[in-house]
Amino acid sequence: MSGKRPAAQLHPRNRHQGRYDFDQLCSSHPGLKQFVKLSPRGQKTIDFANPDAVICLNQALLKHYYNVQHWSIPQGYLCPPIPGRADYIHYAADLLGSLNLGRKAVRVLDIGTGANLIYPIIGSQTYNWQFVASDIDPVSVESARAIVSSNKNLSGNIQVVQQNDKNSLFRNIIQASDQFALTLCNPPFHASKKDAEAGTQRKWKNLKSSSTKRGRNTIKPDKKALNFGGQANELWCEGGEIRFLKDMVRESASFSKQVFWFTTLVSKKDNIAPLRKLLTEVGACQVKVKQMSQGQKVSHMLTWSFMTVDEFRG
């Protein structure tokens, strides 16, 4: 694949190392063939500015690596880059090593799973985790449930639930009898629609620059590809990422004995320090930060716990 991130920057267990093998992917999902072309350097690639091509690539990746035969998302919803999403799952799995759960079922909660359901798919098929996946958007919930019901290997491992309270993340989802080893979240990081649109323009500029450097300038923005997919609740919220995550930290304290590791992605490094301070204030006894790099993008996984291992094992 032209422009694929170096393998060394992905987690060692990430199956998406190196260039995409388009011959294998097309064998698994023949529909991808129509989008594959040669770059000026003679390498097989697709037009990553074409939303249809990117969705088809994801379908091929999910079939080839995760045995997901039926996957689609509503038009205009977020289409995730699977290699980077897989990295979060693998680093989260590293966290669970200290728990020594053995054959005990690992239950995971995905906050804001989206219409694409990508984290529960990767986590259930790679580590056999049992998922509760929540979202506040009814269309996302309907789409995620359709993905589960269309794939037998997902139906026994993933439960999709609707969050009806816009001011809650864990409340209404974590029930009194629930115990989770892990929570996941990829929060909206823009503070407004204007910020999200500015981010879109930067992405288009980067894609155009990259295409020009390869000797081809064919990138043209269109409304269909705005934000590379993504609804308002997927891309921005009032107060931005820091407001969202502060709310998450405060609410997590109410479920301190039902979850061992709370985790979230943090896209803005400057948000780490105030979140660490708040975690100390709410009584977290363990706080860790892991830097993850995919290509030129650097993000951080923030993790915290209110329990010791012995308390969790109970």
DOFI-873082 format. One record per residue (C-alpha): residue number from 1; x, y, z. Coordinates in Angstrom, 3 decimals. Example, Ala and Ser with C-alpha at 12.3 -4.5 7.8 and 13.67 -1.06 7.14 Angstrom:
[1; [12.300; -4.500; 7.800]]
[2; [13.670; -1.060; 7.140]]
***
This chain:
[1; [0.000; 0.000; 0.000]]
[2; [1.339; 3.415; -0.907]]
[3; [1.811; 5.523; 2.214]]
[4; [1.308; 2.710; 4.744]]
[5; [2.844; 3.444; 8.177]]
[6; [6.122; 1.723; 9.105]]
[7; [5.586; -1.621; 10.829]]
[8; [7.818; -0.701; 13.771]]
[9; [5.345; 1.947; 14.922]]
[10; [2.535; -0.535; 15.471]]
[11; [2.128; -2.827; 18.463]]
[12; [4.139; -6.044; 17.949]]
[13; [0.946; -8.153; 17.978]]
[14; [-0.848; -5.906; 15.492]]
[15; [-1.682; -8.011; 12.436]]
[16; [-1.622; -4.986; 10.129]]
[17; [2.140; -4.608; 9.821]]
[18; [3.804; -3.263; 6.684]]
[19; [2.002; -2.692; 3.424]]
[20; [-1.483; -3.914; 2.730]]
[21; [-1.415; -7.166; 0.734]]
[22; [-4.016; -6.228; -1.831]]
[23; [-3.850; -9.607; -3.568]]
[24; [-4.855; -11.372; -0.345]]
[25; [-7.472; -8.759; 0.501]]
[26; [-9.042; -8.958; -2.951]]
[27; [-9.118; -12.738; -2.657]]
[28; [-11.067; -12.405; 0.594]]
[29; [-13.285; -9.601; -0.701]]
[30; [-13.410; -9.461; -4.532]]
[31; [-15.356; -6.197; -4.467]]
[32; [-12.142; -4.397; -3.539]]
[33; [-10.615; -5.090; -6.981]]
[34; [-12.492; -2.228; -8.615]]
[35; [-10.743; 0.289; -6.343]]
[36; [-7.182; -1.034; -6.561]]
[37; [-4.794; 0.840; -8.829]]
[38; [-1.073; 1.352; -9.257]]
[39; [0.702; 4.300; -7.703]]
[40; [3.316; 6.244; -9.714]]
[41; [5.871; 3.943; -8.061]]
[42; [4.089; 0.868; -9.343]]
[43; [2.674; -0.220; -5.980]]
[44; [-0.911; -1.364; -5.547]]
[45; [-3.023; 1.107; -3.596]]
[46; [-6.454; 2.737; -3.462]]
[47; [-7.623; 6.338; -3.479]]
[48; [-7.851; 7.058; 0.247]]
[49; [-9.868; 10.200; -0.495]]
[50; [-12.659; 8.048; -1.946]]
[51; [-15.044; 7.062; 0.881]]
[52; [-16.394; 4.085; -1.070]]
[53; [-12.877; 2.741; -1.567]]
[54; [-12.016; 3.134; 2.114]]
[55; [-15.219; 1.390; 3.238]]
[56; [-14.531; -1.456; 0.823]]
[57; [-10.963; -1.746; 2.148]]
[58; [-12.330; -2.008; 5.690]]
[59; [-14.752; -4.718; 4.593]]
[60; [-11.847; -6.655; 3.113]]
[61; [-9.695; -6.228; 6.229]]
[62; [-12.513; -7.333; 8.515]]
[63; [-13.217; -10.408; 6.379]]
[64; [-9.587; -11.403; 5.997]]
[65; [-8.368; -10.879; 9.568]]
[66; [-11.479; -11.048; 11.765]]
[67; [-13.900; -13.342; 9.891]]
[68; [-16.546; -10.622; 9.723]]
[69; [-18.494; -11.372; 6.571]]
[70; [-21.038; -8.558; 6.745]]
[71; [-20.053; -5.021; 7.706]]
[72; [-21.426; -1.669; 6.607]]
[73; [-22.070; 1.773; 8.065]]
[74; [-24.701; 4.419; 7.298]]
[75; [-23.650; 7.086; 4.833]]
[76; [-21.780; 9.933; 6.519]]
[77; [-20.785; 7.964; 9.618]]
[78; [-17.212; 7.506; 10.799]]
[79; [-15.180; 4.949; 8.854]]
[80; [-12.254; 4.037; 11.157]]
[81; [-8.662; 3.211; 10.158]]
[82; [-8.452; -0.395; 11.318]]
[83; [-4.661; -0.711; 11.953]]
[84; [-4.689; 2.182; 14.422]]
[85; [-7.846; 0.967; 16.125]]
[86; [-6.266; -2.462; 16.565]]
[87; [-3.305; -0.873; 18.345]]
[88; [-5.572; 0.437; 21.131]]
[89; [-6.951; -3.071; 21.641]]
[90; [-3.487; -4.634; 21.861]]
[91; [-2.166; -2.081; 24.340]]
[92; [-5.328; -2.527; 26.397]]
[93; [-4.679; -6.285; 26.374]]
[94; [-1.206; -5.636; 27.783]]
[95; [-2.860; -3.891; 30.732]]
[96; [-4.884; -6.977; 31.543]]
[97; [-1.798; -9.175; 31.861]]
[98; [-1.331; -8.213; 35.502]]
[99; [-4.794; -9.507; 36.370]]
[100; [-3.924; -13.137; 35.530]]
[101; [-7.540; -13.923; 34.735]]
[102; [-6.681; -17.258; 33.135]]
[103; [-9.811; -18.829; 31.669]]
[104; [-12.105; -16.332; 33.354]]
[105; [-14.188; -14.399; 30.840]]
[106; [-12.926; -10.875; 30.214]]
[107; [-15.797; -8.393; 30.081]]
[108; [-15.141; -5.072; 28.350]]
[109; [-17.274; -1.942; 28.030]]
[110; [-16.900; 0.222; 24.911]]
[111; [-18.221; 3.751; 25.459]]
[112; [-19.376; 5.377; 22.203]]
[113; [-18.956; 2.315; 20.014]]
[114; [-20.234; 4.110; 16.918]]
[115; [-22.017; 2.715; 13.885]]
[116; [-18.843; 0.828; 12.932]]
[117; [-18.499; -1.270; 16.167]]
[118; [-14.788; -1.558; 15.446]]
[119; [-13.346; -2.073; 18.937]]
[120; [-15.743; -4.878; 19.932]]
[121; [-15.084; -6.603; 16.606]]
[122; [-11.306; -6.547; 16.997]]
[123; [-11.343; -7.294; 20.728]]
[124; [-13.799; -10.186; 20.537]]
[125; [-12.139; -11.838; 17.556]]
[126; [-8.548; -11.348; 18.726]]
[127; [-8.846; -11.993; 22.473]]
[128; [-12.302; -13.555; 22.866]]
[129; [-13.395; -10.672; 25.110]]
[130; [-17.076; -10.294; 25.948]]
[131; [-18.334; -6.796; 25.096]]
[132; [-21.042; -4.397; 26.120]]
[133; [-21.021; -1.637; 23.490]]
[134; [-22.928; 1.583; 24.148]]
[135; [-23.796; 4.669; 22.132]]
[136; [-26.103; 7.648; 22.506]]
[137; [-26.968; 7.857; 18.799]]
[138; [-29.929; 5.594; 17.854]]
[139; [-28.687; 5.227; 14.266]]
[140; [-25.276; 4.061; 15.510]]
[141; [-26.937; 1.587; 17.866]]
[142; [-29.117; 0.209; 15.074]]
[143; [-26.113; -0.128; 12.750]]
[144; [-23.972; -1.815; 15.409]]
[145; [-26.764; -4.255; 16.251]]
[146; [-27.164; -5.080; 12.554]]
[147; [-23.454; -5.903; 12.306]]
[148; [-23.712; -8.217; 15.326]]
[149; [-26.840; -9.993; 14.099]]
[150; [-25.335; -10.494; 10.630]]
[151; [-22.233; -12.299; 11.903]]
[152; [-22.580; -15.474; 13.974]]
[153; [-19.085; -15.110; 15.417]]
[154; [-20.093; -11.761; 16.948]]
[155; [-23.595; -12.507; 18.182]]
[156; [-22.506; -14.436; 21.258]]
[157; [-19.803; -11.979; 22.264]]
[158; [-21.235; -8.479; 21.831]]
[159; [-24.266; -6.780; 23.362]]
[160; [-25.125; -3.323; 21.993]]
[161; [-27.051; -0.986; 24.304]]
[162; [-28.566; 2.467; 23.935]]
[163; [-27.439; 5.257; 26.267]]
[164; [-30.470; 7.500; 26.686]]
[165; [-28.924; 10.096; 29.024]]
[166; [-26.746; 12.599; 27.183]]
[167; [-25.108; 13.599; 30.470]]
[168; [-23.995; 10.086; 31.403]]
[169; [-21.329; 7.706; 30.174]]
[170; [-21.362; 4.797; 32.634]]
[171; [-24.685; 5.378; 34.379]]
[172; [-27.581; 3.379; 32.883]]
[173; [-25.052; 1.100; 31.169]]
[174; [-23.164; -0.487; 34.083]]
[175; [-25.722; -2.404; 36.115]]
[176; [-25.454; -3.161; 39.844]]
[177; [-24.295; -6.749; 39.254]]
[178; [-21.809; -5.928; 36.481]]
[179; [-18.054; -6.261; 36.740]]
[180; [-15.765; -5.203; 33.901]]
[181; [-12.041; -5.793; 33.542]]
[182; [-11.722; -2.886; 31.135]]
[183; [-13.464; 0.075; 29.545]]
[184; [-12.567; 1.633; 26.188]]
[185; [-13.351; 5.027; 24.712]]
[186; [-12.307; 7.070; 21.697]]
[187; [-13.789; 10.464; 22.642]]
[188; [-14.809; 13.305; 20.335]]
[189; [-11.909; 15.733; 20.384]]
[190; [-13.225; 18.869; 18.700]]
[191; [-14.976; 21.581; 20.715]]
[192; [-17.323; 22.731; 17.940]]
[193; [-18.537; 21.991; 14.426]]
[194; [-16.276; 24.800; 13.183]]
[195; [-13.233; 23.115; 14.729]]
[196; [-14.232; 19.787; 13.189]]
[197; [-14.549; 21.347; 9.742]]
[198; [-11.144; 23.016; 10.141]]
[199; [-9.714; 19.601; 10.996]]
[200; [-11.248; 18.235; 7.814]]
[201; [-9.567; 20.908; 5.738]]
[202; [-6.190; 20.078; 7.310]]
[203; [-6.683; 16.399; 6.440]]
[204; [-7.529; 17.262; 2.844]]
[205; [-4.464; 19.499; 2.653]]
[206; [-2.244; 16.704; 3.969]]
[207; [-3.729; 14.178; 1.546]]
[208; [-3.283; 16.576; -1.366]]
[209; [0.325; 17.310; -0.368]]
[210; [1.092; 13.600; -0.052]]
[211; [-0.478; 12.887; -3.432]]
[212; [1.472; 15.704; -5.088]]
[213; [4.767; 14.405; -3.683]]
[214; [4.048; 11.032; -5.302]]
[215; [3.690; 12.748; -8.659]]
[216; [-0.096; 12.731; -8.760]]
[217; [-2.493; 15.479; -7.714]]
[218; [-5.995; 14.031; -7.914]]
[219; [-7.353; 14.813; -4.442]]
[220; [-10.543; 16.865; -4.625]]
[221; [-12.712; 17.383; -1.533]]
[222; [-16.396; 16.639; -1.878]]
[223; [-19.344; 16.900; 0.485]]
[224; [-19.758; 13.132; 0.574]]
[225; [-16.360; 12.778; 2.208]]
[226; [-16.711; 15.637; 4.705]]
[227; [-14.715; 14.828; 7.857]]
[228; [-13.846; 11.475; 6.240]]
[229; [-17.176; 10.392; 7.676]]
[230; [-18.438; 11.250; 11.099]]
[231; [-21.528; 12.642; 12.762]]
[232; [-21.499; 15.547; 15.206]]
[233; [-21.477; 13.322; 18.297]]
[234; [-18.537; 11.353; 16.856]]
[235; [-16.401; 14.411; 16.125]]
[236; [-17.136; 17.173; 18.628]]
[237; [-18.852; 18.038; 21.886]]
[238; [-19.245; 21.192; 23.948]]
[239; [-15.977; 21.849; 25.736]]
[240; [-14.073; 19.440; 23.494]]
[241; [-12.021; 16.450; 24.540]]
[242; [-10.932; 17.823; 27.920]]
[243; [-14.510; 18.501; 29.046]]
[244; [-15.646; 15.056; 27.912]]
[245; [-12.791; 13.269; 29.678]]
[246; [-13.108; 15.246; 32.902]]
[247; [-16.753; 14.201; 33.015]]
[248; [-15.677; 10.608; 32.408]]
[249; [-13.092; 10.693; 35.215]]
[250; [-15.559; 12.127; 37.720]]
[251; [-18.262; 9.617; 36.814]]
[252; [-15.840; 6.690; 36.892]]
[253; [-15.372; 7.155; 40.642]]
[254; [-18.977; 6.044; 41.141]]
[255; [-18.110; 2.681; 39.564]]
[256; [-14.728; 2.251; 41.244]]
[257; [-15.520; -1.275; 42.487]]
[258; [-17.060; -2.534; 39.259]]
[259; [-14.280; -1.752; 36.778]]
[260; [-10.601; -2.520; 37.169]]
[261; [-9.062; -0.532; 34.306]]
[262; [-10.786; 2.544; 32.920]]
[263; [-9.100; 3.569; 29.670]]
[264; [-9.491; 6.235; 27.003]]
[265; [-7.603; 7.632; 24.073]]
[266; [-6.357; 11.213; 24.484]]
[267; [-5.483; 13.011; 21.252]]
[268; [-4.151; 16.228; 22.806]]
[269; [-1.033; 15.777; 24.936]]
[270; [-1.730; 18.986; 26.873]]
[271; [-4.844; 17.349; 28.318]]
[272; [-2.862; 14.643; 30.127]]
[273; [-1.611; 16.805; 33.032]]
[274; [-5.009; 18.217; 34.119]]
[275; [-6.553; 14.749; 33.817]]
[276; [-3.807; 13.263; 36.021]]
[277; [-4.496; 15.956; 38.608]]
[278; [-8.220; 15.233; 38.559]]
[279; [-7.623; 11.485; 38.856]]
[280; [-5.634; 12.086; 42.031]]
[281; [-8.475; 14.217; 43.395]]
[282; [-11.111; 11.522; 42.768]]
[283; [-9.003; 8.814; 44.414]]
[284; [-7.514; 6.733; 41.585]]
[285; [-4.730; 4.575; 43.024]]
[286; [-3.134; 3.672; 39.678]]
[287; [-2.683; 5.983; 36.689]]
[288; [-0.726; 5.108; 33.543]]
[289; [-0.135; 6.811; 30.208]]
[290; [0.983; 4.943; 27.092]]
[291; [2.072; 6.793; 23.952]]
[292; [0.966; 5.229; 20.688]]
[293; [2.240; 6.213; 17.253]]
[294; [0.705; 5.369; 13.907]]
[295; [2.553; 7.046; 11.075]]
[296; [2.751; 10.758; 11.842]]
[297; [-0.120; 10.629; 14.315]]
[298; [0.709; 10.384; 18.018]]
[299; [-1.982; 9.703; 20.607]]
[300; [-2.005; 8.570; 24.206]]
[301; [-3.888; 5.916; 26.116]]
[302; [-4.794; 7.126; 29.596]]
[303; [-5.628; 4.378; 32.090]]
[304; [-6.658; 4.449; 35.742]]
[305; [-7.941; 2.173; 38.470]]
[306; [-9.391; 2.497; 41.965]]
[307; [-8.682; -1.105; 42.973]]
[308; [-5.877; -3.518; 43.705]]
[309; [-5.678; -6.787; 41.778]]
[310; [-6.767; -8.746; 44.853]]
[311; [-9.843; -6.560; 45.272]]
[312; [-10.848; -7.152; 41.650]]
[313; [-10.409; -10.899; 41.870]]
[314; [-12.595; -10.679; 44.913]]
***
